Structure formats: C-alpha cells, structure tokens
C-alpha cells in the first residue's frame, strides 16, 4: 500500500526588522521564513531582514489558504496586531487554526 502524503496549506504573518508586517501563504511556514531571512523570499522582505514568524493558520486546501491570505492583506495594521496578539495568548507563540 502506498502512503498518501497529506499536505496542509498555511497563511502566515512575519514581523520585519523595520516593524512592518508581511502576509503570505505556504506549505511550510518554517522553511518559508528561513527563505525570507536568506533574501530568497518576497521582494518586500529582502530589505527588511531579519523577519520573525508571528502568526500561522493552517487550512486543508490551497484555495482556503489563498482566500485567507487575501483577507489578511486587507486588514489594517491594528487588526493584524490584534490577531497576532490573540493567537499568541492562545498558544504562547504563533497561532495555528484549521
């Protein structure tokens, strides 16, 4: 029997060295954060390193994760900080839902 690989999709937020927030989607938040910190991530984060992973949510489908990423990008900075704070108070670190 072949084992089927289960893939999860994640939305995430990074806090950049200049204090700004960046939102994205990935299948591996830790690997993606490392890529951002090596300057191989988004153009936005290249000049704002180092970045820190401050928020993660998990979804079963790519479509759901992309929809959530779009919604995160539309939030105000205050709303994003509130979301990060709520996730941190639930888990003690970056939050994960799904």
N, C-alpha and C positions, 0 to 999 in steps of 0.2 A: 504494500500500500504506500502510495506517495503521500508525504505530508504536505498539506497546503499551507503556504505562508500567509499569515494574517497581517495585513497592512493597516495601520492606523494613520490618520492624517491629523495634523496639528496646526492650530493657529498659535502664534506666539507674539510677544512684545519684548523688545530689547530696550534697555536704557543705555543710551550712548554716553560717551565721556563728556560731551557738552551738555548733558541733561535732557536732550531731546529723546523722544520715544519713536521706535520704528516697529511696524507691524508686518508680519509675513505669514506664510504657510509652508509646511514642510512635512516630510515623513519621519524626520529625526531631528528634534529640536537641539539636542546637544551637539550633534555633528554640524548642524547649520550655524549655530552660534560660533563654533570653532572656525568655520569658514569665514564668517563675518570678521572675526578677530584676526584672521590671516590676510584680510583685504580681498578675499575672493567672493564675498557676498555681494549684496546690493551696492550700487554706486553711492547711495546715500550714506551708508555706514563706513565706507572706506576712509573718509577723512574725519571720522568721529569715533575712532577706536581708542581704548577698548570698549567693547559693548558687554552688557550683562543681561542674561536671560532673566526676566522678571515676571513673566506671565505665560502660561501654556494652557491650552484647551485641546482635548482630543475628540476626534469625530470618526465615525465608521466609513464615511465616503469623502472623496476628494471634493465633490460638489458642495457638501455641507461646510467643509473647511474653507473653501474659497468664498462661499457666501458670508461666513463669519468674518473672514479677513476683510472683505469689503465693508462690512458693518463696523468693524473695529476702526478702520481708516477714517470713517465718517464721524467718529466720536470726537468730542472736544478733549483737549488735554486733561481738563478736570475730570471728565468722565472716565478717561483711561486710567488716571491715577486712582480714582475710586475703585475701579475694577481690580487693579493691581493690589490695592490695599485689602479688598475683600478676599481675594484669592490667598494672599499672604496670611490673613488671620484664620482662614480655614485650614491651611496646610502647613504654615510655618515657612513656606517657600513659595515658589511659583505654583499657581493653581493648576489643576487638571480636571476637566469635566468630560462627560461623554459616556 
